[in-house]
Amino acid sequence: MSRHYNNQENEIGEGENGNAEEERRRAEEERRAEEERRRVEEERRRVEEERRRMEEERRQAERQREELLREREEELRRREEQAAARAHEGEDHALDEETEPDEEAQEKTLDEEEETREQELDFWHREEDQGRREDDETKREEEEETRDDQERIREEEERRREEEEQRREDHERIREEQEQRREDYERTREEEERRREEEEQRREDDERIREGEEQTREDHERIREEEERRREEEERRREHSQRIAAEEELRRQEEERERQQAMRHDYERVSGL
């Protein structure tokens, strides 16, 4: 009976330890879920910033194209005006037989300049259409990625709600079991009290056993704490490695962005020539 009495004490103690372990597990899961939400939110902000940056670059390129187009149109108008002025001056001072070849040459020059201007306009219009299509595709991809992130967040929230409901049910079940064990323990304690005198020697033996079990639990607790510490250290090392990898990725992206920007500038410079 005394051994049964001590076994019930151990069961109650183990139940309390189980509750503590459950609380720690739930806290860890909530922490991971919060980190995932922060990661998704950070990724969403990064995509939005990248979209704004690309939109600004597109607007800037469009302004540059429009400015270059205006400059070229102005240059063509200036040349046409000069050609017209020269033609008019030639009509006033040259003979008819000398004027006719000049008029044909000037007309040919004007036609060539007009054709060149139309070709340049067509080129820049095609460039503008291509840039607009690329921007639309980028925007579509960003919207799709945002929807995927929102779906992941929704699924994560749903999973957390289900897990929370399961934890509440488990907690209630554990509480009922503990209550039942406490009632059993109380009945056993009353029986032990009645048998106290005849069980004195065996109780002393059981006390020594209990102390040994207590020492074992303390040893297990120290082992568990050491394992928990090692896991935390491993987590910190992993986070450090991830942070270093993320920094490397950011540097790589920045170098790629600068390279792309330099290529665009070279292209725009060559196109401007």
PyMOL commands that set and color helices and strands:
alter all, ss='L'
color gray80, all
select helices_A, chain A and resi 2-93+96-194+200-272
alter helices_A, ss='H'
color red, helices_A
deselect
rebuild
show_as cartoon
